[in-house]
Amino acid sequence: MMADEFRIDSHKLIFHPLRVSKWLSGEKIYPIYAELSPSGACNHRCTFCALDYMEYKPRFLDTALLKERLTEMGRLGLRSIMYGGEGEPFLHKDIGDIIVHTKRSGIDVGITTNGSC
């Protein structure tokens, strides 16, 4: 494997030795990373997408409830979140506010998008 300055393709557990140590000793720990779908809507109909099998229904997470949970997850130790999943995150009308709140909760943000919104 080539050297990766930002460890994009490397294992990130080396940055959390205390959490790994607690886990190895049998202690229950909170996840470091989560993936979340703020939007169940998409502006594409890719043939390989799971939405084809789940039937397309444009659903969106409630912003106020999501922000409450993000605050809680940050307090409990979540360190990063990837917005993506069953829909296009940028179709959620409040995604900008959600991202800002996520960062304020101490959680790093990544986004999987089709980039065409």
C-alpha positions in Angstrom: 0.0 0.0 0.0 1.3 3.5 -0.8 1.8 6.0 1.9 -1.4 8.0 2.5 -0.7 11.3 4.2 -4.4 11.7 5.2 -5.0 8.0 5.9 -8.0 8.0 3.6 -7.5 4.4 2.7 -5.8 3.3 5.9 -7.1 2.0 9.2 -8.1 4.8 11.5 -8.2 2.9 14.7 -4.6 3.9 15.4 -6.0 7.4 16.2 -8.1 6.0 19.0 -5.8 3.8 21.1 -7.7 4.4 24.4 -11.1 3.4 22.8 -9.5 0.3 21.2 -7.9 -0.7 24.5 -11.2 -0.4 26.4 -12.9 -2.5 23.7 -10.2 -5.2 23.9 -10.5 -5.4 27.6 -14.2 -6.1 27.3 -15.6 -2.7 28.1 -18.6 -1.5 26.2 -17.7 1.4 24.0 -19.6 3.9 21.8 -19.0 3.7 18.1 -16.4 6.0 16.6 -18.0 6.2 13.1 -21.6 6.0 11.8 -23.3 6.2 8.4 -26.7 8.0 8.2 -29.2 8.7 5.4 -30.8 12.1 6.0 -32.7 11.7 2.7 -34.6 8.8 1.2 -35.0 10.8 -2.0 -32.7 10.8 -5.0 -32.6 12.7 -8.3 -31.2 9.7 -10.2 -32.6 6.2 -10.9 -29.4 4.2 -11.0 -30.0 0.5 -11.9 -27.6 -0.7 -9.3 -29.2 1.3 -6.4 -31.1 -0.4 -3.5 -33.9 2.1 -3.9 -35.1 0.1 -6.9 -35.6 -2.9 -4.6 -37.0 -0.9 -1.7 -39.4 1.1 -3.9 -38.8 4.8 -4.3 -40.4 6.9 -1.5 -39.0 10.4 -0.9 -38.5 10.5 2.9 -36.5 12.8 5.0 -35.3 12.6 8.6 -36.8 15.2 10.9 -34.2 18.0 11.3 -35.0 18.8 15.0 -34.9 15.2 16.1 -31.7 14.5 14.1 -30.0 17.5 15.7 -30.9 16.2 19.2 -29.5 12.8 18.4 -26.3 14.3 16.8 -25.7 16.3 20.0 -26.2 13.1 22.0 -23.9 11.1 19.7 -21.2 13.7 19.9 -21.4 13.8 23.7 -21.2 10.0 23.8 -18.1 9.8 21.7 -19.0 9.5 18.0 -16.1 11.1 16.1 -17.2 10.9 12.5 -20.3 10.4 10.4 -20.9 9.8 6.7 -24.1 11.2 5.2 -25.2 9.1 2.2 -27.1 5.8 2.0 -30.6 5.3 0.7 -30.8 8.8 -0.9 -29.0 11.9 -2.0 -28.1 13.9 1.2 -28.1 17.2 -0.6 -31.9 16.8 -1.3 -32.6 17.3 2.4 -33.8 20.9 2.6 -31.8 21.4 5.9 -28.6 19.6 5.0 -26.4 22.7 5.4 -27.8 23.3 8.9 -27.4 19.6 9.7 -23.8 19.6 8.7 -23.0 22.7 10.7 -24.8 21.2 13.8 -22.8 18.0 13.3 -19.5 19.8 13.4 -20.6 21.8 16.4 -21.4 18.5 18.1 -17.7 17.5 17.7 -18.3 15.1 14.9 -16.4 15.1 11.6 -18.5 15.0 8.4 -18.2 13.0 5.2 -20.8 13.0 2.4 -21.5 10.5 -0.4 -23.2 12.3 -3.2 -23.9 11.9 -6.9 -22.8 15.5 -7.2 -25.6 16.7 -9.5 -28.0 18.5 -7.2 
